[in-house]
Amino acid sequence: MALDKKIIRKKYKSIEEFLENEAQKHRCGCGCNEIIELKESHFWNGVPKFIFGHAARLRRGGPEYERSKYYSVEDIAEMGDVSEQTVRLWARKGNIKPTKAIGRKNLFSKEEIDNFIKSRPKREAFNPREFITVPDLKKMGISRSKLRALVRAGKISEPRLYARKTHYRLKELEKFWNQIQEEKKQKRRRRVSIAAFRELQAKVKEMVNRIAELERIITKIAP
């Protein structure tokens, strides 16, 4: 249940007190019933009603369509035991093509999708030890956009959807771990170098102004 920031201010005087007393009390309102992990920012902005991205689950369904003839993205994801992101990736690659659209919802031919799902290699049983979730990867500093880029480039396989969470294969990510870390280091170096350059510019400008001022004083003093 969401907790308004005004109520938090009245109830708690410090962030530490807020985190200690409200931990494990708030669950996502989309129906997944997952516990919302509290952050310091929630003390200032209020506790959200949903885990990030889960609110979209309530918008599923939308306009009605002939389920005997068509599948939606959500239907295909459930049938293929993959994430909706993977289904959209199939569509972008041209593996499947939408037959029609109702509003913003793309619909796919049931016959075509049934054949596509049957032709796909049989998926192995899910082993949690071989995968890592997107939230865990984000804590390590790996963004979702970087993961998607690796999938699009064909360097890692499509993510697996298990227990309503998106998982990536650990062994595949280990191959690119050094590359990802190196890119992060380069970004940090770039930020530091830009900051140092601007600081140097400011010092040079200050020195030029002082020299100009000294020249004016010497000119006045000189006979």
For each residue, the residues with C-beta under 8 A, 3 or more apart:
1: 26 27 29 49
2: 26 29 46 47 48 49
3: 7 8 22 26 42 46 47
4: 7 8 46
5: 8 9 43 44 45 46
6: 9 10
7: 3 4 10 11
8: 3 4 5 11 12 18 42 43 46 47
9: 5 6 12
10: 6 7
11: 7 8 18
12: 8 9 15 17 18 21 43
13: 17
14: 17 18
15: 12 18 19 40 43
16: 19 20
17: 12 13 14 20 21
18: 8 11 12 14 15 21 22 38 42 43
19: 15 16 22 23 38 40 43
20: 16 17 23
21: 12 17 18
22: 3 18 19 25 26 38 47
23: 19 20 38
24: 35
25: 22
26: 1 2 3 22 35 36 38 47
27: 1 33 34 35 36
28: 31 32 33 34 35 36 49 50 51 54
29: 1 2 49 50
30: 50 51 54 55 57 58
31: 28 57 58
32: 28 51 54 57 164
33: 27 28
34: 27 28 51 54
35: 24 26 27 28
36: 26 27 28 47 48 51
37:
38: 18 19 22 23 26 42 47
39: 42
40: 15 19 43 44
41: 44 45
42: 3 8 18 38 39 45 46 47 48
43: 5 8 12 15 18 19 40
44: 5 40 41
45: 5 41 42
46: 2 3 4 5 8 42
47: 2 3 8 22 26 36 38 42
48: 2 36 42 51 52
49: 1 2 28 29 55
50: 28 29 30 53 54 55
51: 28 30 32 34 36 48 54
52: 48
53: 50 56
54: 28 30 32 34 50 51 57
55: 30 49 50 58 59
56: 53 59 60
57: 30 31 32 54 60
58: 30 31 55
59: 55 56 62
60: 56 57 74
61:
62: 59 102 103 104 105
63: 102 103 105
64:
65: 70 72 102 105 107
66: 69 70
67: 70 75
68: 110
69: 66 109 110
70: 65 66 67 99 100 107 108 109 110
71: 75 76 79 107 108 109 110 113
72: 65 75 76 105 106 107 108
73: 76 77 84 87 88 105 106
74: 60 77 78 84
75: 67 71 72 78 79
76: 71 72 73 79 80 87 96 108 113 117
77: 73 74 80 82 83 84 86 87 161
78: 74 75 81
79: 71 75 76 113 117
80: 76 77 86 87 117 120
81: 78 123 160 161
82: 77 86 87 158 159 160 161
83: 77 86 87 158 159 160 161 166
84: 73 74 77 87 88
85: 88 89 148 159 166
86: 77 80 82 83 89 90 158 159 161
87: 73 76 77 80 82 83 84 90 91 96
88: 73 84 85 91 92
89: 85 86 92 93 151 152 158
90: 86 87 93 95 96 116
91: 87 88 94 95 96 97 98 106
92: 88 89
93: 89 90
94: 91 97
95: 90 91 116
96: 76 87 90 91 108 112 113 116
97: 91 94 108 112
98: 91 101 106 107 108
99: 70 107 108 109 112
100: 70 107
101: 98 104 105 106 107
102: 62 63 65 105 107
103: 62 63
104: 62 101
105: 62 63 65 72 73 101 102
106: 72 73 91 98 101
107: 65 70 71 72 98 99 100 101 102
108: 70 71 72 76 96 97 98 99 112 113
109: 69 70 71 99 112 113
110: 68 69 70 71 113 114
111: 114 115
112: 96 97 99 108 109 115 116
113: 71 76 79 96 108 109 110 116 117
114: 110 111 117 118
115: 111 112 118 119
116: 90 95 96 112 113 119 120
117: 76 79 80 113 114 120
118: 114 115
119: 115 116
120: 80 116 117 123
121:
122:
123: 81 120
124: 127
125:
126: 131 160 162 167
127: 124 130 131
128: 131 162 167
129:
130: 127 169 170 171
131: 126 127 128 160 162 167 168 169 170
132: 136 137 167 168 170 173
133: 136 137 165 166 167
134: 137 138 144 147 159 165 166 167 168
135: 138 139 165
136: 132 133 139 140
137: 132 133 134 140 142 147 168 173
138: 134 135 141 142 143 144
139: 135 136
140: 136 137
141: 138 184
142: 137 138 146 147 173 180
143: 138 146 147
144: 134 138 147 148
145: 148 149
146: 142 143 149 150 180
147: 134 137 142 143 144 150 151 156 159 168
148: 85 144 145 151 152
149: 145 146 152 153
150: 146 147 153 155 156 176
151: 89 147 148 154 155 156 157 158 159
152: 89 148 149
153: 149 150
154: 151
155: 150 151 172 175 176
156: 147 150 151 168 169 172 173 176
157: 151 169 172
158: 82 83 86 89 151
159: 82 83 85 86 134 147 151 166 167 168
160: 81 82 83 126 131 166 167 168 169
161: 77 81 82 83 86 164 165 166 167
162: 126 128 131 165 167
163:
164: 32 161
165: 133 134 135 161 162
166: 83 85 133 134 159 160 161
167: 126 128 131 132 133 134 159 160 161 162
168: 131 132 134 137 147 156 159 160 172 173
169: 130 131 156 157 160 172 173
170: 130 131 132 173 174
171: 130 174 175
172: 155 156 157 168 169 175 176
173: 132 137 142 156 168 169 170 176 177
174: 170 171 177
175: 155 171 172
176: 150 155 156 172 173 179 180
177: 173 174 180 181
178: 181 182
179: 176 182 183
180: 142 146 176 177 183 184
181: 177 178 184 185
182: 178 179 185 186
183: 179 180 186 187
184: 141 180 181 187 188
185: 181 182 188 189
186: 182 183 189 190
187: 183 184 190 191
188: 184 185 191 192
189: 185 186 192 193
190: 186 187 193 194
191: 187 188 194 195
192: 188 189 195 196
193: 189 190 196 197
194: 190 191 197 198
195: 191 192 198 199
196: 192 193 199 200
197: 193 194 200 201
198: 194 195 201 202
199: 195 196 202 203
200: 196 197 203 204
201: 197 198 204 205
202: 198 199 205 206
203: 199 200 206 207
204: 200 201 207 208
205: 201 202 208 209
206: 202 203 209 210
207: 203 204 210 211
208: 204 205 211 212
209: 205 206 212 213
210: 206 207 213 214
211: 207 208 214 215
212: 208 209 215 216
213: 209 210 216 217
214: 210 211 217 218
215: 211 212 218 219
216: 212 213 219 220
217: 213 214 220 221
218: 214 215 221 222
219: 215 216 222
220: 216 217
221: 217 218
222: 218 219
223:
